[in-house]
């Protein structure tokens, strides 16, 4: 899919950009695909495998532009994507700009495809920022990205959400704002694969790391926001058979956002470890 992603960027109506493709130690011929395009705006960056957060940071470090945006290799950009995003930066008080996305989800097992449009919305109950923070749906000034330290390269899950809360809090503390473009300028394609133990572990470890690093920030963003990450940690702990840790996270989620009955349901299941294991543990790929 990377060829489609590259082609979609090179078709932009906004001419002044550079496209860096970071090959994160792939073995699927990415370098050959990139070399098939003859465009001076396109550059290949090859690094050892270190995960998508490190790859994005490496691309940002090697870019020369004043504004950064990121696109995953299996997604595509509308031809006016950069043109629409770029206009907001004429205002020096704008830290970044967010747009909407068309989200397509394919379920191979049932041969079904669902599609919906996602637009920028209120970031949290305690924030004035309206935005959407997936790869491709936001652009940010380089100075702001660098000031907060970029992506946390330890994260393999929820790295955009973790980056977003630092971006939003940094900007609001300095009276900067995020602009919005209320139309889908990115096509995000997702394919539901079979459950995978490595994915469960990445989600669990990333959620726990985020809570350790930013628990106070996430509480400030709102009880529901903070409890949602406790719930992510809980669900994936149960899936991995870590019932004790799953129960602790479930109790914390319920205490943090007691109005959500689903949190109490996880607590109830966690109090009966055999039931929790039966409910949460699914056949997984080793």
Buried (B, 14 or more C-beta within 10 A) or exposed (E): EBEEBBEBBBEBEBEEBEBBBBBBEBEEEBEEBBEEBEEEBBBBBBBEEEBBBBBBBBBBEEBEBEBBBBBBBBBBBBEBBBBBBBBBBEEEEBBBBBBBBBBBBBEEEEEEEEEEEBBBEEBBEEBEBBBBBBBBBBBBBBEBBEBBEBBBBBBBBBBBBBBBBBBBBBBBEEEBBBBBBEBBBBBBBBEEEEEEEEBBBBBBBBBBBBBEBBBEBBBBBBBBBBBBBBBBBBBBBBBBEBBEBBBBBBBBBBEBBEEBEEBBEBBEBBEEBEEBBEBBBEEBEE
